[in-house]
Amino acid sequence: MRGLYIPGDAPPWRKDFEAELLRFPAGVHDDMVDALGLIGQLLDRVRPGVAPKAPPKPNDGLSGYKAMRSGGGSWRV
């Protein structure tokens, strides 16, 4: 979910790996893409995904401001 990180000094197969990912699904070879997909499935089973936390509910829709008392009718402080 945060992308795939491949170090710049990765092994010599890095360029082939990137090319295969970019050509998928139209490319002739897809062995490395399949392996990456299986790793993703394995990681999901080892540690299931966590749903994002729901945003806090606003108390009165006032976004932290104190409510004004009804009546008085004046904006002067």
Buried (B, 14 or more C-beta within 10 A) or exposed (E): EEEEEEEEEEEEEEEEBBEBBEEBEEEEEBEBBEEBEEEEEEEEEEEEEEEEEEEEEEEEEEEEEEEEEEEEEEEEE
